[in-house]
């Protein structure tokens, strides 16, 4: 007889899937790594089959574990939709503006969330400030920010969302013109300082991807250059739709993604509602990026 896992079990397995280790899953859920391991072992014993493969460098899901994670993602999305619906019903007359600060790579996520939010609450508006200045939210300029660094300000709320995975990508036309391209021969669309000091950029350069004939100071321009077949670049997997990933053996550091706000901001109903919707959009996008990497 098949045993059904409850939401607590699914939530635990989902955290392990997103973080890749018991330690980081425990940090996400606020419990000890030993508790994560013990509860998963109990769940595996109850189901009669392994869900997680343990290794020295972390852990990964079995096929049954991935099937349960897919159920968990659907359940999580359902719970968030229900919460959003309850907020919508509770605050039918929401009005006000939300100012969001985010880097270029997250602009599409913010716009998606803004579309969902304003459809529910037509008297509200969203302003997107595309910037890399992490301190705008501390100074009260922005209500919500998307960050890839935790600066530890005690006055802010950090909500960990997941990890941004990277790879080296190129357009099909470039690959036709450069058959047998290697790390040493690839034309890299590089980033200018200080963006070139990001961990994934430094790792790629250290591995040999340092033939840069074009350098830019914009992620969107870098992406457009690759789409025009001008070279290859280190890009987030979630933005590389339609491109071909090169050098899959190259492991590039991932970046944590945080949704950041101030406690005072969340006391305002319209900001709290948008925060929840934006969180759901980011979770959906990062989950897709994780599955793309696994496949």
C-alpha positions as CSV (number, residue, x, y, z in Angstrom):
1,X,0.0,0.0,0.0
2,X,1.5,3.4,-1.1
3,X,2.1,5.9,1.7
4,X,1.3,9.5,1.0
5,X,3.9,12.1,2.2
6,X,2.4,15.1,4.1
7,X,3.2,18.7,3.4
8,X,5.9,18.8,6.1
9,X,7.7,16.0,4.4
10,X,7.3,17.5,0.9
11,X,8.5,20.9,2.2
12,X,11.6,19.3,3.7
13,X,12.4,17.4,0.4
14,X,11.8,20.6,-1.6
15,X,14.3,22.5,0.6
16,X,17.0,19.8,0.0
17,X,16.3,19.9,-3.7
18,X,16.7,23.7,-3.9
19,X,19.8,23.9,-1.7
20,X,21.6,20.6,-2.6
21,X,22.6,19.7,1.0
22,X,21.1,18.9,4.4
23,X,23.1,21.8,6.0
24,X,21.7,24.5,3.6
25,X,18.2,23.0,3.6
26,X,18.3,23.2,7.4
27,X,19.4,26.8,7.3
28,X,16.5,27.6,4.9
29,X,14.0,25.9,7.2
30,X,15.5,27.0,10.5
31,X,16.3,23.4,11.7
32,X,19.5,21.4,12.3
33,X,21.0,19.4,9.4
34,X,20.8,16.3,11.6
35,X,17.1,16.8,11.9
36,X,16.8,17.1,8.1
37,X,18.7,13.8,7.6
38,X,16.8,12.0,10.3
39,X,13.4,13.0,9.0
40,X,14.3,12.1,5.4
41,X,15.6,8.7,6.6
42,X,12.3,8.1,8.3
43,X,10.4,9.1,5.2
44,X,12.5,6.8,3.0
45,X,11.9,3.9,5.5
46,X,8.1,4.6,5.4
47,X,8.0,4.7,1.6
48,X,10.4,1.7,1.3
49,X,12.7,3.4,-1.3
50,X,15.5,6.0,-1.3
51,X,14.6,9.6,-2.1
52,X,18.0,11.2,-1.8
53,X,21.5,10.0,-2.8
54,X,24.1,11.2,-0.2
55,X,27.6,12.2,-1.3
56,X,30.7,14.0,0.0
57,X,29.9,17.2,-1.9
58,X,26.1,17.3,-1.2
59,X,23.1,15.3,-2.2
60,X,20.8,14.8,-5.1
61,X,17.4,13.3,-5.7
62,X,16.5,9.9,-6.9
63,X,13.7,9.5,-9.6
64,X,11.2,9.0,-6.8
65,X,12.5,11.9,-4.9
66,X,12.2,14.2,-8.0
67,X,8.6,12.9,-8.5
68,X,7.8,14.0,-4.9
69,X,9.5,17.3,-5.4
70,X,7.3,18.0,-8.5
71,X,4.3,17.3,-6.3
72,X,5.8,19.7,-3.7
73,X,6.2,22.5,-6.2
74,X,2.6,22.1,-7.3
75,X,1.4,22.1,-3.7
76,X,3.5,25.1,-2.9
77,X,2.1,27.0,-5.9
78,X,-1.4,26.1,-4.8
79,X,-0.9,27.3,-1.3
80,X,0.5,30.6,-2.6
81,X,-2.3,31.1,-5.0
82,X,-4.7,30.5,-2.2
83,X,-2.9,33.0,0.0
84,X,-2.9,35.6,-2.8
85,X,-6.6,35.0,-3.4
86,X,-7.3,35.4,0.3
87,X,-5.3,38.7,0.3
88,X,-7.2,39.8,-2.7
89,X,-10.5,39.1,-1.1
90,X,-9.5,40.7,2.1
91,X,-8.1,43.8,0.6
92,X,-10.4,44.4,-2.5
93,X,-9.7,48.1,-2.3
94,X,-5.9,48.0,-2.2
95,X,-4.2,51.0,-3.6
96,X,-0.7,52.5,-3.6
97,X,2.6,52.3,-5.4
98,X,5.4,49.7,-4.8
99,X,9.0,50.7,-5.7
100,X,11.2,47.7,-6.5
101,X,15.0,47.8,-7.0
102,X,16.5,44.9,-9.0
103,X,19.3,44.1,-11.4
104,X,18.8,43.8,-15.1
105,X,18.6,40.1,-15.0
106,X,15.5,40.1,-12.8
107,X,13.5,42.8,-14.6
108,X,11.4,40.3,-16.4
109,X,10.4,38.6,-13.1
110,X,9.4,42.0,-11.6
111,X,7.4,42.9,-14.7
112,X,5.6,39.5,-14.6
113,X,4.8,40.0,-10.9
114,X,3.7,43.6,-11.6
115,X,1.3,42.3,-14.3
116,X,-0.3,39.8,-12.0
117,X,-0.5,42.3,-9.1
118,X,-2.1,45.1,-11.1
119,X,-4.6,42.7,-12.7
120,X,-5.8,41.9,-9.2
121,X,-5.5,45.4,-7.9
122,X,-6.0,48.0,-10.7
123,X,-5.7,50.9,-8.2
124,X,-2.1,49.9,-7.5
125,X,1.0,50.6,-9.4
126,X,4.6,49.2,-9.6
127,X,7.8,51.2,-10.3
128,X,10.9,49.2,-11.3
129,X,14.2,50.8,-10.6
130,X,16.9,48.8,-12.5
131,X,20.0,49.4,-10.3
132,X,22.9,47.6,-8.7
133,X,23.0,49.9,-5.7
134,X,22.2,47.5,-2.8
135,X,21.8,50.4,-0.3
136,X,18.8,52.0,-1.9
137,X,16.4,49.9,0.2
138,X,18.3,50.7,3.4
139,X,17.9,54.4,2.7
140,X,14.2,53.9,2.2
141,X,14.4,54.6,-1.6
142,X,12.9,51.2,-2.5
143,X,10.2,49.1,-0.8
144,X,11.5,45.8,-2.1
145,X,14.8,44.7,-3.6
146,X,16.1,41.5,-5.3
147,X,19.7,40.8,-4.3
148,X,22.3,38.2,-4.9
149,X,24.3,39.1,-1.8
150,X,23.4,39.1,1.9
151,X,25.0,42.2,3.5
152,X,23.6,41.4,6.9
153,X,21.8,44.6,7.8
154,X,19.8,43.9,10.9
155,X,17.1,46.4,9.8
156,X,16.1,44.4,6.7
157,X,14.2,41.2,6.1
158,X,16.0,38.7,3.8
159,X,13.9,36.0,2.3
160,X,16.1,33.3,0.6
161,X,14.5,32.2,-2.7
162,X,17.0,29.9,-4.3
163,X,20.2,29.8,-6.4
164,X,20.9,31.3,-9.7
165,X,22.8,28.8,-11.9
166,X,25.2,29.9,-14.6
167,X,26.7,28.4,-17.8
168,X,28.6,29.5,-20.9
169,X,26.2,30.0,-23.8
170,X,26.4,30.8,-27.5
171,X,24.0,31.3,-30.5
172,X,23.8,28.6,-33.1
173,X,25.2,30.9,-35.9
174,X,28.3,31.5,-33.9
175,X,28.9,27.8,-33.4
176,X,28.6,27.2,-37.1
177,X,31.2,29.8,-37.9
178,X,33.4,28.5,-35.1
179,X,33.3,24.7,-35.2
180,X,35.2,22.9,-32.5
181,X,35.3,26.0,-30.3
182,X,37.2,25.6,-27.0
183,X,37.6,27.7,-23.9
184,X,40.8,29.1,-25.2
185,X,39.5,29.9,-28.7
186,X,36.0,31.2,-27.9
187,X,35.4,34.9,-28.2
188,X,34.1,35.9,-24.8
189,X,31.7,38.8,-24.5
190,X,33.1,40.0,-21.2
191,X,31.9,42.4,-18.5
192,X,33.8,45.5,-17.5
193,X,34.9,46.1,-13.9
194,X,33.6,45.7,-11.3
195,X,31.1,43.2,-12.9
196,X,34.0,41.1,-14.1
197,X,34.9,40.3,-10.5
198,X,31.7,38.3,-9.9
199,X,32.5,34.7,-8.8
200,X,31.1,33.0,-11.9
201,X,33.0,35.4,-14.2
202,X,36.3,34.9,-12.4
203,X,35.9,31.1,-12.4
204,X,35.3,31.1,-16.2
205,X,38.3,33.3,-16.8
206,X,40.5,31.1,-14.6
207,X,39.3,28.0,-16.6
208,X,40.6,29.7,-19.8
209,X,37.7,31.8,-21.1
210,X,39.7,35.0,-21.3
211,X,39.8,35.9,-25.0
212,X,37.7,39.0,-24.7
213,X,37.4,41.2,-27.8
214,X,34.3,42.9,-26.7
215,X,33.5,44.1,-23.1
216,X,30.4,45.8,-21.9
217,X,29.0,47.1,-18.6
218,X,25.5,45.8,-19.0
219,X,24.1,42.3,-18.6
220,X,21.3,43.0,-21.1
221,X,23.8,44.2,-23.7
222,X,26.0,41.1,-23.0
223,X,23.0,38.9,-23.6
224,X,22.0,40.7,-26.8
225,X,25.6,40.4,-28.1
226,X,25.5,36.6,-27.7
227,X,22.1,36.4,-29.4
228,X,23.5,38.3,-32.4
229,X,26.2,35.6,-32.6
230,X,29.1,37.9,-31.7
231,X,30.6,35.5,-29.2
232,X,30.0,33.5,-26.0
233,X,29.3,34.6,-22.5
234,X,28.7,33.4,-18.9
235,X,24.9,33.8,-18.5
236,X,22.3,32.8,-16.0
237,X,20.5,29.7,-17.3
238,X,17.1,31.3,-16.8
239,X,18.0,34.0,-19.3
240,X,19.6,31.8,-21.9
241,X,16.5,30.5,-23.7
242,X,17.2,29.5,-27.3
243,X,21.0,29.5,-26.8
244,X,23.3,26.5,-26.7
245,X,25.3,25.7,-23.6
246,X,29.0,25.0,-24.1
247,X,31.5,23.3,-21.8
248,X,29.0,21.6,-19.5
249,X,31.9,20.2,-17.5
250,X,32.7,23.7,-16.4
251,X,31.3,24.2,-12.9
252,X,30.6,27.9,-12.2
253,X,29.6,29.2,-8.7
254,X,25.9,29.7,-8.2
255,X,24.5,32.9,-6.6
256,X,22.0,33.0,-3.8
257,X,18.8,35.1,-4.6
258,X,17.2,37.0,-1.8
259,X,14.0,39.0,-1.7
260,X,14.7,41.9,0.6
261,X,12.4,44.4,2.3
262,X,11.9,46.5,5.4
263,X,9.6,45.4,8.3
264,X,7.8,48.8,8.0
265,X,7.1,48.2,4.3
266,X,5.4,44.9,4.9
267,X,3.0,46.5,7.3
268,X,1.4,48.1,4.2
269,X,-1.1,45.7,2.7
270,X,-0.4,46.5,-1.0
271,X,3.4,46.0,-0.5
272,X,2.9,42.8,1.4
273,X,0.6,41.5,-1.4
274,X,3.1,42.4,-4.1
275,X,6.0,40.9,-2.1
276,X,4.1,37.5,-2.0
277,X,3.4,37.6,-5.7
278,X,7.0,38.5,-6.6
279,X,8.3,35.7,-4.3
280,X,6.1,33.2,-6.2
281,X,7.3,34.4,-9.6
282,X,10.9,34.1,-8.5
283,X,10.4,30.6,-7.1
284,X,8.8,29.5,-10.4
285,X,11.6,30.9,-12.5
286,X,14.4,29.5,-10.3
287,X,12.8,26.1,-10.1
288,X,12.7,26.0,-13.9
289,X,16.4,26.9,-14.0
290,X,17.2,24.1,-11.6
291,X,15.4,21.6,-13.7
292,X,17.2,22.8,-16.8
293,X,20.5,22.3,-15.2
294,X,19.6,18.8,-13.9
295,X,18.5,17.8,-17.4
